[in-house]
Amino acid sequence: MTPIHEPLSEEGAARLIQVAALSRTPFVIRGGGTRSLAAVPDGADVLSARGLSGIVAYNPAEMTMTVRAGTPLEVVEAALAERRQMLSFEPNDLRGVLGTSGIPTIGGVFATNAAGPRRFVAGAARDSLLGVRFVNGKGEVVKAGGRVMKNVTGLDLVKLLAGSHGSLALLTEVTFRLLPVPETAVTIVVSDLNDAEAAAAMATAMSMTVEVSGAAHLPESVRGRFAGGALPDGAATVLRLEGLAASVAVRREKLAAAMATFGVVSTLDAEPTRRLWREIRDGAPYADGTPRPLWRVSAAPVAGQQLVAALRLETGVDAFYDWQGGLVWLRMEADPEAVLLRRYLKAVGGGHATLLRARPEVLAATETFQPQAEAVAALQSRVKASFDPAGLFVSRMMAEGRG
């Protein structure tokens, strides 16, 4: 059975890592254990951040919060909800598609650079991160960044830790900025567009001054699995508007008029809108209890539908699109087809393909993250050596890239 270490303080974590450095015992760093199906390598222990829990500081007026890394995400979100504030990047919950249990932690959110539908306008987790505390591979406690936005000391180091997947250090504390919760939200639905037509419609919507905060395309193969079947028949191209009710009403009319040139337009009110975008965020159609290979692919917005069209000529796939088409949730019907997928991804302009799910033996044999160029890989190795010279921290990769 894999040993699991759960220090209750930053100092305890530092001492544990110092001892491990002497014995060269590798660690897999874990928060809630909800965001990966990767097996713990033989000979490695698990270093859990769950014991490092609690809100350290919350300043609603400055819209910043400092939290220990092992704090459950639901605790953070509950505290923010009391003051009508939120995390702007909509961190996704992958338990449904991965079939994992446990409770997501705020440290896991930042370590994986998580992001949901607002990513293409508000950025990913790293774009909200202001400061971190962490323990490096030497057992040293390091602080970078600050608790207010105007303090940018160590900002690059802060962003480097976000998305490092536990390969560089153990995050012990994070400070991040917040946004007010919008007063209301609606979704404009354009029905029965094909993938290429939807890409054009979303591009038009994003070019308008209506502040679209979500743009996704749900082909007919998945449309019925969203919003409890509330979406009209046919593929659904969905566009979210948020803000003050009076502003949303004006923008809704303007956007609906523009989208009427593409197809039949309808509207979802606030409650079905919240449900729909939560399901888009979490890849809900593919929370099907199967191990069928599931990818998250990020590319240029127009390239996503080109990639899927090319793949469909050679293999069985199902897909839907977020981030104005720049994020493809892509399920293979049989094998992951990693070589084929990455060849076509390069042909449409490049991007990042991350394999989220497959049978254990397939996951072990497949390069989970997008291979890096030789120069980038060499730079990552040097960064890794400076943070973790003994190579204690074992991870699926150095950084997730755009996703």
C-alpha atoms as a printed R data frame, in Angstrom:
    type eleno elety resid chain resno       x      y       z
1   ATOM     1    CA   MET     A     1   0.000  0.000   0.000
2   ATOM     2    CA   THR     A     2   1.328  3.435  -0.982
3   ATOM     3    CA   PRO     A     3   2.370  5.494   2.084
4   ATOM     4    CA   ILE     A     4   0.426  8.765   2.374
5   ATOM     5    CA   HIS     A     5   1.935 11.704   4.275
6   ATOM     6    CA   GLU     A     6  -0.417 14.487   5.358
7   ATOM     7    CA   PRO     A     7   1.482 17.239   7.215
8   ATOM     8    CA   LEU     A     8  -0.626 19.571   9.340
9   ATOM     9    CA   SER     A     9   1.652 22.606   9.000
10  ATOM    10    CA   GLU     A    10   4.006 24.213   6.511
11  ATOM    11    CA   GLU     A    11   6.900 23.566   8.885
12  ATOM    12    CA   GLY     A    12   5.954 19.901   9.129
13  ATOM    13    CA   ALA     A    13   5.853 19.637   5.346
14  ATOM    14    CA   ALA     A    14   9.299 21.245   5.109
15  ATOM    15    CA   ARG     A    15  10.797 18.774   7.596
16  ATOM    16    CA   LEU     A    16   9.204 15.848   5.763
17  ATOM    17    CA   ILE     A    17  10.681 16.972   2.450
18  ATOM    18    CA   GLN     A    18  14.113 17.548   4.000
19  ATOM    19    CA   VAL     A    19  14.148 13.952   5.261
20  ATOM    20    CA   ALA     A    20  12.914 12.655   1.906
21  ATOM    21    CA   ALA     A    21  15.686 14.573   0.114
22  ATOM    22    CA   LEU     A    22  18.283 12.728   2.199
23  ATOM    23    CA   SER     A    23  16.759  9.328   1.445
24  ATOM    24    CA   ARG     A    24  15.809 10.214  -2.138
25  ATOM    25    CA   THR     A    25  12.204  9.104  -1.536
26  ATOM    26    CA   PRO     A    26  10.045 10.472  -4.382
27  ATOM    27    CA   PHE     A    27   6.654 12.060  -3.767
28  ATOM    28    CA   VAL     A    28   3.493 12.440  -5.790
29  ATOM    29    CA   ILE     A    29   1.885 15.658  -4.533
30  ATOM    30    CA   ARG     A    30  -1.877 15.432  -4.194
31  ATOM    31    CA   GLY     A    31  -4.704 17.699  -3.093
32  ATOM    32    CA   GLY     A    32  -8.128 16.125  -3.186
33  ATOM    33    CA   GLY     A    33  -7.077 13.512  -5.730
34  ATOM    34    CA   THR     A    34  -9.936 14.471  -8.071
35  ATOM    35    CA   ARG     A    35  -8.096 15.705 -11.178
36  ATOM    36    CA   SER     A    36  -5.998 12.774 -12.361
37  ATOM    37    CA   LEU     A    37  -6.292  9.054 -12.992
38  ATOM    38    CA   ALA     A    38  -2.517  8.587 -13.140
39  ATOM    39    CA   ALA     A    39  -1.209  5.782 -10.932
40  ATOM    40    CA   VAL     A    40   1.392  6.479  -8.254
41  ATOM    41    CA   PRO     A    41   4.742  5.172  -9.580
42  ATOM    42    CA   ASP     A    42   6.369  2.246  -7.807
43  ATOM    43    CA   GLY     A    43   8.541  3.390  -4.913
44  ATOM    44    CA   ALA     A    44   6.873  6.792  -4.569
45  ATOM    45    CA   ASP     A    45   4.930  8.076  -1.561
46  ATOM    46    CA   VAL     A    46   1.954 10.436  -1.671
47  ATOM    47    CA   LEU     A    47   2.406 13.883  -0.131
48  ATOM    48    CA   SER     A    48  -1.062 15.283   0.556
49  ATOM    49    CA   ALA     A    49  -1.850 18.959   1.142
50  ATOM    50    CA   ARG     A    50  -5.229 18.235   2.725
51  ATOM    51    CA   GLY     A    51  -3.956 18.914   6.244
52  ATOM    52    CA   LEU     A    52  -2.992 22.465   5.243
53  ATOM    53    CA   SER     A    53  -6.498 23.872   5.380
54  ATOM    54    CA   GLY     A    54  -8.231 27.114   6.267
55  ATOM    55    CA   ILE     A    55  -8.870 30.664   5.069
56  ATOM    56    CA   VAL     A    56  -5.990 32.884   6.202
57  ATOM    57    CA   ALA     A    57  -7.299 36.284   5.099
58  ATOM    58    CA   TYR     A    58 -10.293 37.590   3.153
59  ATOM    59    CA   ASN     A    59 -10.638 41.238   2.150
60  ATOM    60    CA   PRO     A    60 -13.965 41.662   0.307
61  ATOM    61    CA   ALA     A    61 -13.334 45.369  -0.268
62  ATOM    62    CA   GLU     A    62 -10.098 44.665  -2.151
63  ATOM    63    CA   MET     A    63 -11.539 41.431  -3.578
64  ATOM    64    CA   THR     A    64  -8.607 39.266  -2.507
65  ATOM    65    CA   MET     A    65  -8.358 36.083  -0.468
66  ATOM    66    CA   THR     A    66  -5.480 34.068   1.025
67  ATOM    67    CA   VAL     A    67  -6.119 30.380   1.676
68  ATOM    68    CA   ARG     A    68  -4.068 27.345   2.668
69  ATOM    69    CA   ALA     A    69  -3.641 25.023  -0.278
70  ATOM    70    CA   GLY     A    70  -5.488 22.020   1.144
71  ATOM    71    CA   THR     A    71  -8.697 23.949   1.771
72  ATOM    72    CA   PRO     A    72 -11.676 22.363   0.001
73  ATOM    73    CA   LEU     A    73 -12.813 24.424  -2.969
74  ATOM    74    CA   GLU     A    74 -16.393 24.255  -1.701
75  ATOM    75    CA   VAL     A    75 -15.332 26.000   1.529
76  ATOM    76    CA   VAL     A    76 -13.762 28.835  -0.461
77  ATOM    77    CA   GLU     A    77 -16.777 29.194  -2.728
78  ATOM    78    CA   ALA     A    78 -19.193 29.182   0.220
79  ATOM    79    CA   ALA     A    79 -17.288 32.016   1.908
80  ATOM    80    CA   LEU     A    80 -17.268 34.013  -1.316
81  ATOM    81    CA   ALA     A    81 -20.975 33.417  -1.939
82  ATOM    82    CA   GLU     A    82 -21.824 35.103   1.366
83  ATOM    83    CA   ARG     A    83 -20.293 38.323  -0.002
84  ATOM    84    CA   ARG     A    84 -21.552 37.846  -3.581
85  ATOM    85    CA   GLN     A    85 -18.040 37.291  -4.909
86  ATOM    86    CA   MET     A    86 -16.545 34.490  -7.004
87  ATOM    87    CA   LEU     A    87 -13.525 33.001  -8.734
88  ATOM    88    CA   SER     A    88 -13.570 34.521 -12.206
89  ATOM    89    CA   PHE     A    89 -12.099 31.497 -14.012
90  ATOM    90    CA   GLU     A    90 -14.865 28.989 -13.101
91  ATOM    91    CA   PRO     A    91 -12.697 26.042 -11.963
92  ATOM    92    CA   ASN     A    92 -14.064 22.820 -13.378
93  ATOM    93    CA   ASP     A    93 -14.977 19.696 -11.447
94  ATOM    94    CA   LEU     A    94 -13.609 16.607 -13.223
95  ATOM    95    CA   ARG     A    95 -14.981 14.007 -10.837
96  ATOM    96    CA   GLY     A    96 -17.834 13.156 -13.189
97  ATOM    97    CA   VAL     A    97 -15.745 12.519 -16.291
98  ATOM    98    CA   LEU     A    98 -12.890 10.846 -14.391
99  ATOM    99    CA   GLY     A    99 -15.003  8.838 -11.987
100 ATOM   100    CA   THR     A   100 -12.887 10.035  -9.069
101 ATOM   101    CA   SER     A   101 -14.051 10.718  -5.539
102 ATOM   102    CA   GLY     A   102 -12.683 13.056  -2.900
103 ATOM   103    CA   ILE     A   103 -13.072 16.802  -2.517
104 ATOM   104    CA   PRO     A   104 -11.334 19.288  -4.857
105 ATOM   105    CA   THR     A   105  -8.912 21.648  -3.098
106 ATOM   106    CA   ILE     A   106  -7.976 25.217  -3.915
107 ATOM   107    CA   GLY     A   107  -4.328 24.181  -4.222
108 ATOM   108    CA   GLY     A   108  -5.277 21.547  -6.785
109 ATOM   109    CA   VAL     A   109  -7.168 24.176  -8.772
110 ATOM   110    CA   PHE     A   110  -4.071 26.364  -9.073
111 ATOM   111    CA   ALA     A   111  -1.590 23.497  -9.433
112 ATOM   112    CA   THR     A   112  -3.486 22.315 -12.511
113 ATOM   113    CA   ASN     A   113  -4.293 25.829 -13.798
114 ATOM   114    CA   ALA     A   114  -7.960 24.873 -13.976
115 ATOM   115    CA   ALA     A   115 -10.415 26.940 -15.997
116 ATOM   116    CA   GLY     A   116 -13.979 26.804 -17.214
117 ATOM   117    CA   PRO     A   117 -16.051 28.622 -19.871
118 ATOM   118    CA   ARG     A   118 -14.981 32.148 -18.857
119 ATOM   119    CA   ARG     A   119 -11.334 31.239 -19.587
120 ATOM   120    CA   PHE     A   120 -11.265 32.928 -22.999
121 ATOM   121    CA   VAL     A   121 -12.232 36.315 -21.548
122 ATOM   122    CA   ALA     A   122 -11.109 36.144 -17.878
123 ATOM   123    CA   GLY     A   123  -8.048 33.914 -18.125
124 ATOM   124    CA   ALA     A   124  -7.205 30.676 -16.342
125 ATOM   125    CA   ALA     A   125  -6.433 30.135 -12.659
126 ATOM   126    CA   ARG     A   126  -2.899 31.544 -12.988
127 ATOM   127    CA   ASP     A   127  -4.271 34.866 -14.204
128 ATOM   128    CA   SER     A   128  -6.036 35.384 -10.862
129 ATOM   129    CA   LEU     A   129  -3.123 34.224  -8.714
130 ATOM   130    CA   LEU     A   130  -1.346 37.030  -6.843
131 ATOM   131    CA   GLY     A   131   0.946 35.219  -4.417
132 ATOM   132    CA   VAL     A   132   2.003 31.783  -3.215
133 ATOM   133    CA   ARG     A   133   3.871 30.094  -0.418
134 ATOM   134    CA   PHE     A   134   5.475 26.753  -1.161
135 ATOM   135    CA   VAL     A   135   8.068 24.241  -0.041
136 ATOM   136    CA   ASN     A   136  10.668 23.385  -2.663
137 ATOM   137    CA   GLY     A   137  12.570 20.139  -3.120
138 ATOM   138    CA   LYS     A   138  15.216 21.219  -0.611
139 ATOM   139    CA   GLY     A   139  12.616 21.611   2.127
140 ATOM   140    CA   GLU     A   140  12.847 25.413   1.992
141 ATOM   141    CA   VAL     A   141   9.762 27.559   2.568
142 ATOM   142    CA   VAL     A   142   9.480 30.236  -0.121
143 ATOM   143    CA   LYS     A   143   7.070 33.163  -0.495
144 ATOM   144    CA   ALA     A   144   6.419 34.837  -3.849
145 ATOM   145    CA   GLY     A   145   4.038 37.640  -4.761
146 ATOM   146    CA   GLY     A   146   1.792 39.569  -2.433
147 ATOM   147    CA   ARG     A   147  -1.740 39.910  -1.117
148 ATOM   148    CA   VAL     A   148  -2.782 42.952  -3.147
149 ATOM   149    CA   MET     A   149  -2.849 43.375  -6.906
150 ATOM   150    CA   LYS     A   150  -0.447 46.332  -6.943
151 ATOM   151    CA   ASN     A   151   2.293 44.180  -5.392
152 ATOM   152    CA   VAL     A   152   3.817 42.279  -8.314
153 ATOM   153    CA   THR     A   153   6.960 41.099  -6.536
154 ATOM   154    CA   GLY     A   154   7.793 37.614  -7.786
155 ATOM   155    CA   LEU     A   155   4.842 37.567 -10.207
156 ATOM   156    CA   ASP     A   156   6.622 35.375 -12.763
157 ATOM   157    CA   LEU     A   157   7.435 32.815 -10.077
158 ATOM   158    CA   VAL     A   158   3.790 32.842  -9.012
159 ATOM   159    CA   LYS     A   159   2.633 32.101 -12.535
160 ATOM   160    CA   LEU     A   160   5.260 29.392 -12.920
161 ATOM   161    CA   LEU     A   161   3.852 27.432  -9.967
162 ATOM   162    CA   ALA     A   162   0.334 27.640 -11.404
163 ATOM   163    CA   GLY     A   163  -0.030 24.733 -13.794
164 ATOM   164    CA   SER     A   164   3.076 22.904 -12.574
165 ATOM   165    CA   HIS     A   165   1.017 19.850 -11.480
166 ATOM   166    CA   GLY     A   166   3.080 19.337  -8.344
167 ATOM   167    CA   SER     A   167   6.285 18.824 -10.303
168 ATOM   168    CA   LEU     A   168   8.173 21.783  -8.815
169 ATOM   169    CA   ALA     A   169   7.075 22.275  -5.207
170 ATOM   170    CA   LEU     A   170   4.357 21.709  -2.631
171 ATOM   171    CA   LEU     A   171   1.980 24.670  -2.648
172 ATOM   172    CA   THR     A   172   1.067 25.549   0.932
173 ATOM   173    CA   GLU     A   173  -0.795 28.867   0.538
174 ATOM   174    CA   VAL     A   174  -2.327 30.843  -2.331
175 ATOM   175    CA   THR     A   175  -3.517 34.443  -2.639
176 ATOM   176    CA   PHE     A   176  -5.868 35.324  -5.470
177 ATOM   177    CA   ARG     A   177  -8.149 38.051  -6.745
178 ATOM   178    CA   LEU     A   178 -11.921 37.826  -7.008
179 ATOM   179    CA   LEU     A   179 -14.821 39.263  -8.975
180 ATOM   180    CA   PRO     A   180 -18.383 40.214  -7.986
181 ATOM   181    CA   VAL     A   181 -21.082 37.681  -8.817
182 ATOM   182    CA   PRO     A   182 -23.128 39.006 -11.769
183 ATOM   183    CA   GLU     A   183 -26.636 40.121 -10.883
184 ATOM   184    CA   THR     A   184 -28.128 37.940 -13.601
185 ATOM   185    CA   ALA     A   185 -27.218 35.872 -16.652
186 ATOM   186    CA   VAL     A   186 -28.944 34.738 -19.837
187 ATOM   187    CA   THR     A   187 -27.980 32.497 -22.733
188 ATOM   188    CA   ILE     A   188 -28.726 33.191 -26.381
189 ATOM   189    CA   VAL     A   189 -29.224 29.896 -28.252
190 ATOM   190    CA   VAL     A   190 -28.772 29.667 -32.017
191 ATOM   191    CA   SER     A   191 -30.195 26.369 -33.253
192 ATOM   192    CA   ASP     A   192 -29.195 23.861 -35.910
193 ATOM   193    CA   LEU     A   193 -25.839 25.241 -37.078
194 ATOM   194    CA   ASN     A   194 -23.113 22.893 -38.237
195 ATOM   195    CA   ASP     A   195 -19.673 23.180 -36.664
196 ATOM   196    CA   ALA     A   196 -18.291 25.597 -39.268
197 ATOM   197    CA   GLU     A   197 -21.394 27.812 -39.161
198 ATOM   198    CA   ALA     A   198 -21.213 27.854 -35.381
199 ATOM   199    CA   ALA     A   199 -17.571 28.976 -35.511
200 ATOM   200    CA   ALA     A   200 -18.601 31.896 -37.724
201 ATOM   201    CA   ALA     A   201 -21.514 32.816 -35.449
202 ATOM   202    CA   MET     A   202 -19.333 32.762 -32.332
203 ATOM   203    CA   ALA     A   203 -16.680 34.887 -34.046
204 ATOM   204    CA   THR     A   204 -19.341 37.455 -34.933
205 ATOM   205    CA   ALA     A   205 -20.664 37.500 -31.369
206 ATOM   206    CA   MET     A   206 -17.189 38.001 -29.952
207 ATOM   207    CA   SER     A   207 -16.567 40.920 -32.291
208 ATOM   208    CA   MET     A   208 -19.582 42.782 -30.906
209 ATOM   209    CA   THR     A   209 -19.603 45.126 -27.912
210 ATOM   210    CA   VAL     A   210 -22.007 42.972 -25.914
211 ATOM   211    CA   GLU     A   211 -19.461 41.350 -23.530
212 ATOM   212    CA   VAL     A   212 -20.099 37.669 -24.208
213 ATOM   213    CA   SER     A   213 -18.708 35.680 -21.254
214 ATOM   214    CA   GLY     A   214 -19.314 32.199 -22.634
215 ATOM   215    CA   ALA     A   215 -19.364 30.869 -26.195
216 ATOM   216    CA   ALA     A   216 -19.837 27.174 -26.889
217 ATOM   217    CA   HIS     A   217 -21.180 24.870 -29.592
218 ATOM   218    CA   LEU     A   218 -23.039 21.701 -28.675
219 ATOM   219    CA   PRO     A   219 -23.579 19.421 -31.678
220 ATOM   220    CA   GLU     A   220 -26.748 17.347 -31.905
221 ATOM   221    CA   SER     A   221 -24.897 14.274 -30.603
222 ATOM   222    CA   VAL     A   222 -24.549 15.909 -27.161
223 ATOM   223    CA   ARG     A   223 -27.186 18.669 -27.134
224 ATOM   224    CA   GLY     A   224 -29.839 16.539 -25.419
225 ATOM   225    CA   ARG     A   225 -27.496 15.812 -22.498
226 ATOM   226    CA   PHE     A   226 -27.346 19.459 -21.436
227 ATOM   227    CA   ALA     A   227 -29.752 21.544 -19.325
228 ATOM   228    CA   GLY     A   228 -32.130 18.659 -18.669
229 ATOM   229    CA   GLY     A   229 -33.170 18.627 -22.319
230 ATOM   230    CA   ALA     A   230 -34.263 22.290 -22.219
231 ATOM   231    CA   LEU     A   231 -32.339 23.228 -25.369
232 ATOM   232    CA   PRO     A   232 -34.336 23.329 -28.640
233 ATOM   233    CA   ASP     A   233 -33.947 20.542 -31.198
234 ATOM   234    CA   GLY     A   234 -30.841 20.566 -33.354
235 ATOM   235    CA   ALA     A   235 -27.280 21.558 -32.556
236 ATOM   236    CA   ALA     A   236 -27.066 24.465 -30.108
237 ATOM   237    CA   THR     A   237 -24.634 27.358 -30.344
238 ATOM   238    CA   VAL     A   238 -24.843 29.055 -26.944
239 ATOM   239    CA   LEU     A   239 -23.697 32.545 -25.926
240 ATOM   240    CA   ARG     A   240 -23.750 33.786 -22.331
241 ATOM   241    CA   LEU     A   241 -24.333 37.357 -21.181
242 ATOM   242    CA   GLU     A   242 -23.844 38.391 -17.528
243 ATOM   243    CA   GLY     A   243 -24.102 41.555 -15.470
244 ATOM   244    CA   LEU     A   244 -26.695 44.015 -14.211
245 ATOM   245    CA   ALA     A   245 -30.204 43.076 -15.282
246 ATOM   246    CA   ALA     A   246 -30.845 46.290 -17.230
247 ATOM   247    CA   SER     A   247 -27.543 45.974 -19.103
248 ATOM   248    CA   VAL     A   248 -28.104 42.298 -19.876
249 ATOM   249    CA   ALA     A   249 -31.564 43.059 -21.306
250 ATOM   250    CA   VAL     A   250 -30.155 45.615 -23.749
251 ATOM   251    CA   ARG     A   251 -27.243 43.417 -24.776
252 ATOM   252    CA   ARG     A   252 -29.494 40.390 -25.180
253 ATOM   253    CA   GLU     A   253 -31.668 42.203 -27.726
254 ATOM   254    CA   LYS     A   254 -28.644 43.375 -29.695
255 ATOM   255    CA   LEU     A   255 -26.992 39.942 -29.727
256 ATOM   256    CA   ALA     A   256 -30.215 38.088 -30.575
257 ATOM   257    CA   ALA     A   257 -30.803 40.375 -33.565
258 ATOM   258    CA   ALA     A   258 -27.290 39.731 -34.867
259 ATOM   259    CA   MET     A   259 -27.536 35.970 -34.361
260 ATOM   260    CA   ALA     A   260 -30.878 35.793 -36.203
261 ATOM   261    CA   THR     A   261 -28.919 36.066 -39.446
262 ATOM   262    CA   PHE     A   262 -27.353 32.676 -38.649
263 ATOM   263    CA   GLY     A   263 -30.369 30.679 -37.482
264 ATOM   264    CA   VAL     A   264 -33.363 30.423 -35.185
265 ATOM   265    CA   VAL     A   265 -32.715 32.216 -31.888
266 ATOM   266    CA   SER     A   266 -34.115 31.473 -28.435
267 ATOM   267    CA   THR     A   267 -33.167 32.463 -24.877
268 ATOM   268    CA   LEU     A   268 -32.486 30.670 -21.592
269 ATOM   269    CA   ASP     A   269 -33.142 32.600 -18.382
270 ATOM   270    CA   ALA     A   270 -30.872 32.765 -15.337
271 ATOM   271    CA   GLU     A   271 -31.429 29.387 -13.675
272 ATOM   272    CA   PRO     A   272 -31.152 27.152 -16.789
273 ATOM   273    CA   THR     A   273 -28.212 29.325 -17.832
274 ATOM   274    CA   ARG     A   274 -26.360 28.543 -14.604
275 ATOM   275    CA   ARG     A   275 -27.024 24.821 -15.020
276 ATOM   276    CA   LEU     A   276 -26.016 24.785 -18.687
277 ATOM   277    CA   TRP     A   277 -22.658 26.484 -18.190
278 ATOM   278    CA   ARG     A   278 -21.831 24.380 -15.151
279 ATOM   279    CA   GLU     A   279 -22.387 21.294 -17.312
280 ATOM   280    CA   ILE     A   280 -20.283 22.733 -20.138
281 ATOM   281    CA   ARG     A   281 -17.553 23.522 -17.592
282 ATOM   282    CA   ASP     A   282 -17.467 19.943 -16.316
283 ATOM   283    CA   GLY     A   283 -17.782 18.064 -19.628
284 ATOM   284    CA   ALA     A   284 -21.101 16.615 -18.448
285 ATOM   285    CA   PRO     A   285 -22.000 14.571 -21.565
286 ATOM   286    CA   TYR     A   286 -18.913 12.445 -21.034
287 ATOM   287    CA   ALA     A   287 -19.542 11.721 -17.363
288 ATOM   288    CA   ASP     A   288 -20.830  8.391 -18.633
289 ATOM   289    CA   GLY     A   289 -19.090  5.939 -16.301
290 ATOM   290    CA   THR     A   290 -17.002  4.487 -19.141
291 ATOM   291    CA   PRO     A   291 -13.231  4.483 -19.726
292 ATOM   292    CA   ARG     A   292 -13.619  5.607 -23.344
293 ATOM   293    CA   PRO     A   293 -10.679  7.931 -24.091
294 ATOM   294    CA   LEU     A   294 -11.441 11.576 -23.371
295 ATOM   295    CA   TRP     A   295  -9.259 14.491 -24.493
296 ATOM   296    CA   ARG     A   296  -9.258 18.217 -23.783
297 ATOM   297    CA   VAL     A   297  -7.733 19.920 -26.799
298 ATOM   298    CA   SER     A   298  -6.954 23.643 -26.966
299 ATOM   299    CA   ALA     A   299  -6.265 25.346 -30.285
300 ATOM   300    CA   ALA     A   300  -7.166 28.510 -32.170
301 ATOM   301    CA   PRO     A   301 -10.976 28.990 -32.098
302 ATOM   302    CA   VAL     A   302 -11.580 28.241 -35.784
303 ATOM   303    CA   ALA     A   303  -9.140 25.319 -35.726
304 ATOM   304    CA   GLY     A   304 -11.141 23.216 -33.270
305 ATOM   305    CA   GLN     A   305 -13.884 22.310 -35.705
306 ATOM   306    CA   GLN     A   306 -11.306 21.744 -38.467
307 ATOM   307    CA   LEU     A   307  -9.505 19.247 -36.245
308 ATOM   308    CA   VAL     A   308 -12.686 17.323 -35.461
309 ATOM   309    CA   ALA     A   309 -13.723 17.259 -39.133
310 ATOM   310    CA   ALA     A   310 -10.355 15.779 -40.112
311 ATOM   311    CA   LEU     A   311 -10.471 13.155 -37.362
312 ATOM   312    CA   ARG     A   312 -13.979 12.058 -38.315
313 ATOM   313    CA   LEU     A   313 -12.681 10.965 -41.717
314 ATOM   314    CA   GLU     A   314 -10.436  8.389 -40.033
315 ATOM   315    CA   THR     A   315 -11.859  7.389 -36.652
316 ATOM   316    CA   GLY     A   316 -14.945  7.500 -34.454
317 ATOM   317    CA   VAL     A   317 -15.132 10.649 -32.303
318 ATOM   318    CA   ASP     A   318 -17.705 12.692 -30.461
319 ATOM   319    CA   ALA     A   319 -17.056 16.306 -29.491
320 ATOM   320    CA   PHE     A   320 -18.352 19.633 -28.278
321 ATOM   321    CA   TYR     A   321 -16.669 23.047 -28.180
322 ATOM   322    CA   ASP     A   322 -16.074 25.715 -25.528
323 ATOM   323    CA   TRP     A   323 -13.955 28.909 -25.461
324 ATOM   324    CA   GLN     A   324 -15.424 30.111 -28.780
325 ATOM   325    CA   GLY     A   325 -14.346 26.800 -30.304
326 ATOM   326    CA   GLY     A   326 -10.814 26.965 -28.905
327 ATOM   327    CA   LEU     A   327 -11.413 24.139 -26.406
328 ATOM   328    CA   VAL     A   328 -12.585 20.788 -27.741
329 ATOM   329    CA   TRP     A   329 -13.925 18.115 -25.420
330 ATOM   330    CA   LEU     A   330 -13.149 15.114 -27.608
331 ATOM   331    CA   ARG     A   331 -14.184 11.549 -26.852
332 ATOM   332    CA   MET     A   332 -12.758  8.703 -28.900
333 ATOM   333    CA   GLU     A   333 -15.018  5.726 -29.397
334 ATOM   334    CA   ALA     A   334 -12.208  3.150 -29.135
335 ATOM   335    CA   ASP     A   335  -8.486  3.957 -28.808
336 ATOM   336    CA   PRO     A   336  -6.992  7.349 -27.860
337 ATOM   337    CA   GLU     A   337  -5.399  7.757 -31.325
338 ATOM   338    CA   ALA     A   338  -2.781 10.071 -29.813
339 ATOM   339    CA   VAL     A   339  -0.460 10.052 -32.827
340 ATOM   340    CA   LEU     A   340  -3.298 10.747 -35.255
341 ATOM   341    CA   LEU     A   341  -4.781 13.471 -33.060
342 ATOM   342    CA   ARG     A   342  -1.506 15.290 -32.557
343 ATOM   343    CA   ARG     A   343  -0.609 15.059 -36.236
344 ATOM   344    CA   TYR     A   344  -3.867 16.743 -37.221
345 ATOM   345    CA   LEU     A   345  -3.535 19.252 -34.384
346 ATOM   346    CA   LYS     A   346  -0.196 20.324 -35.811
347 ATOM   347    CA   ALA     A   347  -1.713 20.533 -39.292
348 ATOM   348    CA   VAL     A   348  -4.431 22.988 -38.171
349 ATOM   349    CA   GLY     A   349  -1.944 25.315 -36.506
350 ATOM   350    CA   GLY     A   350  -0.908 23.596 -33.288
351 ATOM   351    CA   GLY     A   351  -2.171 23.565 -29.746
352 ATOM   352    CA   HIS     A   352  -2.281 21.288 -26.710
353 ATOM   353    CA   ALA     A   353  -3.976 17.896 -26.369
354 ATOM   354    CA   THR     A   354  -4.361 16.434 -22.880
355 ATOM   355    CA   LEU     A   355  -5.609 12.883 -22.360
356 ATOM   356    CA   LEU     A   356  -7.885 12.998 -19.318
357 ATOM   357    CA   ARG     A   357  -9.224  9.475 -19.310
358 ATOM   358    CA   ALA     A   358  -8.580  6.007 -20.720
359 ATOM   359    CA   ARG     A   359  -8.154  2.456 -19.477
360 ATOM   360    CA   PRO     A   360  -5.264  2.238 -16.966
361 ATOM   361    CA   GLU     A   361  -2.985  0.302 -19.292
362 ATOM   362    CA   VAL     A   362  -3.666  2.791 -22.101
363 ATOM   363    CA   LEU     A   363  -3.001  5.783 -19.848
364 ATOM   364    CA   ALA     A   364   0.307  4.236 -18.805
365 ATOM   365    CA   ALA     A   365   1.373  3.763 -22.435
366 ATOM   366    CA   THR     A   366   0.222  7.127 -23.817
367 ATOM   367    CA   GLU     A   367   1.924 10.508 -23.556
368 ATOM   368    CA   THR     A   368  -0.751 12.289 -21.557
369 ATOM   369    CA   PHE     A   369   0.252 15.880 -22.285
370 ATOM   370    CA   GLN     A   370   1.295 17.599 -25.470
371 ATOM   371    CA   PRO     A   371   4.978 16.835 -26.196
372 ATOM   372    CA   GLN     A   372   7.180 19.911 -25.840
373 ATOM   373    CA   ALA     A   373   9.642 21.233 -28.374
374 ATOM   374    CA   GLU     A   374  13.238 20.292 -27.574
375 ATOM   375    CA   ALA     A   375  14.207 23.803 -26.476
376 ATOM   376    CA   VAL     A   376  11.156 24.122 -24.215
377 ATOM   377    CA   ALA     A   377  11.782 20.703 -22.695
378 ATOM   378    CA   ALA     A   378  15.379 21.670 -21.961
379 ATOM   379    CA   LEU     A   379  14.254 24.889 -20.263
380 ATOM   380    CA   GLN     A   380  11.718 22.965 -18.184
381 ATOM   381    CA   SER     A   381  14.446 20.570 -17.076
382 ATOM   382    CA   ARG     A   382  16.580 23.480 -15.857
383 ATOM   383    CA   VAL     A   383  13.617 24.990 -14.003
384 ATOM   384    CA   LYS     A   384  12.876 21.612 -12.440
385 ATOM   385    CA   ALA     A   385  16.485 21.229 -11.316
386 ATOM   386    CA   SER     A   386  16.477 24.632  -9.610
387 ATOM   387    CA   PHE     A   387  13.267 23.929  -7.676
388 ATOM   388    CA   ASP     A   388  13.777 20.233  -7.014
389 ATOM   389    CA   PRO     A   389  17.439 19.241  -7.431
390 ATOM   390    CA   ALA     A   390  16.940 15.767  -5.949
391 ATOM   391    CA   GLY     A   391  14.015 15.034  -8.257
392 ATOM   392    CA   LEU     A   392  11.642 14.290  -5.381
393 ATOM   393    CA   PHE     A   393   8.425 15.500  -6.961
394 ATOM   394    CA   VAL     A   394   7.003 13.098  -9.520
395 ATOM   395    CA   SER     A   395   4.330 14.519 -11.813
396 ATOM   396    CA   ARG     A   396   2.577 13.781 -15.088
397 ATOM   397    CA   MET     A   397   4.279 16.823 -16.622
398 ATOM   398    CA   MET     A   398   5.845 20.193 -15.866
399 ATOM   399    CA   ALA     A   399   2.979 22.402 -17.016
400 ATOM   400    CA   GLU     A   400  -0.415 22.026 -18.608
401 ATOM   401    CA   GLY     A   401  -0.029 24.770 -21.192
402 ATOM   402    CA   ARG     A   402  -3.145 26.724 -22.173
403 ATOM   403    CA   GLY     A   403  -5.685 24.353 -20.689
